[in-house]
Every structure is written in C-alpha cells, then in structure tokens.
C-alpha cells in the first residue's frame, strides 16, 4: 500500500492511499459504479477548469447501501492514474459539518444516476479548491465509499468502495 499526503487549506491533511483493487470486491458483491463516457472534456470557467462526469451506481448486493451527504449523493473522490500504474487521490469534495436528512440510501436492485462535478484551478490561478498531482489531462476513475447498511452511522457495518472503470479527462 502506498500513501501520499495532500495538504488542503492550511491545517487539514488528507491521506490518500492506494489499497489494491477494492472494485473487485464491490463487483463480486453486486455493486457497480460506471462513468457514462470513456472521455470527458474540461472546460474553462474563469480561473477554474470544470468537468461534469455522469455516472450510475448499480446495487445488486442483497442489502441497502447508504452515505451521509451535504449537497447531493455523489462518489467520494476522483483518482488519477500515475505513469507507473498506481492510483492517487486527485480531487474530492470537502464535506463540512452539514448533513441532509434522510441520508442517501440505495436498496438492492436499484440504480442511482447522477453527476460528479470536478473542479480544478487553472495553472497560475490562486484559488481554492486545490487539486492533487498534475490534475489534467490524464486517466481517472471515480471512487465511492458507502456503508453496507441502511444506517450510514452504523459503525458495525463495513464500508464498501465502488470504483469505476478508468476514463480520460482532456482539456477542451
């Protein structure tokens, strides 16, 4: 396992670890996360790059999955593939202390469709949020960590990581 720390803001350090292939366990467990396309274009918007990544999450695990969220249910992070094949954290929304009620739940047999908005500052821009290593262009994947329970606060239930197949992000 290789871990790479990234500093967000001034005092918050988020460790990003490559944990092997949790998607295989999710697939064997009947959970599939898919990006809607093999390639997405980032567009310029002022000092930022933006990309909207459509996705769908299929749950055929035999149990309800859940997650607490703030703005809307979405994968937890975007990971980038390094030239050596390792995957590293590239972007993830920062969830402050807000929570929506009820929490996101997806029952077995259901499919959820949504969009993941990735943002990154253009080179030389002095804006927040910051992004991980060499944000664009490259090969990426989505990672979504969900609780294997209808209660996202159930500490006894395992966390399942659903990981999409890789896709490309290119500059428009």
C-alpha positions as CSV (number, residue, x, y, z in Angstrom):
1,X,0.0,0.0,0.0
2,X,1.4,3.4,-0.9
3,X,0.1,6.6,0.8
4,X,0.6,10.1,-0.4
5,X,-0.5,13.0,1.9
6,X,-2.0,16.1,0.3
7,X,-2.5,19.4,2.2
8,X,-5.8,21.1,1.7
9,X,-6.1,24.6,3.1
10,X,-3.8,25.4,6.0
11,X,-4.2,22.6,8.6
12,X,-6.1,19.7,7.1
13,X,-4.1,16.8,5.8
14,X,-5.9,14.1,3.9
15,X,-4.0,10.8,3.4
16,X,-4.6,9.2,0.0
17,X,-3.8,5.5,-0.1
18,X,-3.9,3.1,-2.9
19,X,-5.5,0.0,-1.4
20,X,-5.2,-2.5,-4.2
21,X,-8.4,-3.4,-6.1
22,X,-11.5,-2.9,-3.9
23,X,-13.6,-2.6,-7.0
24,X,-13.2,-6.4,-7.5
25,X,-14.8,-7.0,-4.0
26,X,-17.5,-4.5,-4.8
27,X,-18.2,-6.2,-8.2
28,X,-18.3,-9.6,-6.6
29,X,-20.7,-8.2,-4.0
30,X,-23.0,-7.0,-6.8
31,X,-22.1,-3.3,-6.7
32,X,-21.1,-1.5,-9.9
33,X,-20.1,2.1,-10.4
34,X,-19.9,3.3,-14.0
35,X,-18.9,6.5,-15.6
36,X,-21.2,7.4,-18.6
37,X,-18.3,8.0,-21.0
38,X,-14.8,6.9,-21.8
39,X,-13.7,10.6,-22.1
40,X,-14.7,13.9,-20.6
41,X,-13.6,17.4,-21.6
42,X,-12.7,20.0,-19.0
43,X,-14.0,23.5,-19.8
44,X,-12.5,26.8,-18.7
45,X,-14.7,28.9,-16.4
46,X,-12.7,32.0,-15.2
47,X,-9.7,30.8,-13.2
48,X,-11.1,27.2,-13.0
49,X,-11.4,24.0,-15.1
50,X,-14.8,22.2,-14.7
51,X,-15.9,18.8,-15.8
52,X,-19.3,17.1,-15.2
53,X,-18.9,13.4,-15.1
54,X,-22.1,11.5,-15.4
55,X,-22.2,8.1,-13.5
56,X,-24.5,5.4,-12.4
57,X,-24.3,3.2,-9.3
58,X,-26.0,-0.3,-9.5
59,X,-26.7,-2.1,-6.3
60,X,-27.4,-5.8,-6.6
61,X,-25.7,-6.7,-3.3
62,X,-28.7,-8.0,-1.4
63,X,-28.5,-5.2,1.1
64,X,-29.2,-1.4,1.3
65,X,-26.1,0.9,1.0
66,X,-26.0,4.3,2.5
67,X,-24.0,7.5,2.9
68,X,-24.3,10.8,4.7
69,X,-24.0,13.8,2.3
70,X,-24.2,17.5,2.1
71,X,-25.0,18.9,-1.4
72,X,-26.1,15.7,-3.1
73,X,-25.2,12.0,-3.2
74,X,-22.0,11.6,-5.2
75,X,-18.8,9.5,-5.4
76,X,-16.4,10.4,-2.7
77,X,-13.4,11.1,-4.9
78,X,-11.7,11.2,-8.2
79,X,-8.4,9.3,-8.6
80,X,-5.7,9.7,-11.2
81,X,-3.5,7.0,-12.6
82,X,0.2,7.7,-12.4
83,X,2.6,6.6,-15.2
84,X,3.7,3.6,-13.1
85,X,0.0,2.4,-12.8
86,X,-0.6,3.5,-9.2
87,X,-3.8,5.4,-8.4
88,X,-3.7,8.5,-6.3
89,X,-6.3,10.9,-5.0
90,X,-6.8,13.8,-7.4
91,X,-10.0,15.6,-6.2
92,X,-12.7,15.2,-3.6
93,X,-15.3,17.4,-2.2
94,X,-14.8,18.7,1.2
95,X,-17.8,17.9,3.4
96,X,-18.1,20.4,6.2
97,X,-20.5,19.7,9.0
98,X,-23.7,19.8,7.1
99,X,-26.0,16.8,6.6
100,X,-29.1,16.2,4.6
101,X,-31.9,14.1,6.0
102,X,-32.7,11.4,5.2
103,X,-29.2,10.1,4.2
104,X,-28.6,8.7,0.8
105,X,-29.8,5.1,0.5
106,X,-29.9,2.8,-2.4
107,X,-31.7,-0.5,-1.9
108,X,-30.6,-3.7,-3.6
109,X,-31.9,-3.9,-7.1
110,X,-31.9,-0.2,-7.6
111,X,-29.7,2.1,-9.9
112,X,-28.8,5.6,-9.0
113,X,-27.8,8.1,-11.7
114,X,-26.0,11.4,-11.0
115,X,-23.2,13.7,-11.9
116,X,-19.9,14.3,-10.3
117,X,-18.6,17.9,-10.7
118,X,-14.8,18.1,-10.7
119,X,-13.2,21.5,-10.4
120,X,-9.5,22.5,-10.5
121,X,-7.7,25.8,-10.7
122,X,-6.0,26.6,-14.0
123,X,-2.2,26.8,-13.8
124,X,-1.1,30.0,-12.1
125,X,-4.6,30.7,-10.6
126,X,-4.5,31.5,-6.9
127,X,-7.9,30.0,-6.0
128,X,-9.4,27.3,-3.8
129,X,-10.1,24.4,-4.1
130,X,-6.7,22.9,-4.8
131,X,-6.3,19.6,-6.6
132,X,-3.9,16.7,-6.5
133,X,-1.0,15.9,-8.7
134,X,-0.9,17.3,-12.2
135,X,-4.7,17.4,-12.4
136,X,-5.2,17.4,-16.1
137,X,-5.1,15.8,-18.6
138,X,-4.9,12.1,-17.8
139,X,-6.7,8.8,-16.9
140,X,-9.0,8.9,-14.0
141,X,-11.6,6.9,-12.1
142,X,-14.4,7.5,-9.6
143,X,-14.3,6.0,-6.1
144,X,-17.5,5.9,-3.9
145,X,-17.3,4.6,-0.3
146,X,-20.7,3.5,1.0
147,X,-21.8,1.9,4.3
148,X,-23.2,-1.6,3.8
149,X,-26.3,-0.8,5.9
150,X,-29.4,1.4,5.7
151,X,-27.8,3.4,8.5
152,X,-24.7,5.3,7.4
153,X,-23.7,5.8,11.0
154,X,-23.7,2.0,11.8
155,X,-20.1,1.5,12.8
156,X,-20.5,-2.3,12.8
157,X,-21.3,-2.4,9.1
158,X,-18.4,-2.5,6.6
159,X,-17.6,0.3,4.2
160,X,-17.6,-0.8,0.6
161,X,-15.5,1.0,-2.0
162,X,-17.1,1.0,-5.5
163,X,-14.6,2.0,-8.2
164,X,-15.4,2.9,-11.8
165,X,-13.5,1.7,-14.9
166,X,-10.9,4.3,-16.0
167,X,-11.8,7.2,-18.3
168,X,-9.9,10.2,-19.8
169,X,-10.1,13.9,-18.8
170,X,-8.9,16.2,-21.6
171,X,-8.6,19.9,-22.0
172,X,-11.3,21.3,-24.3
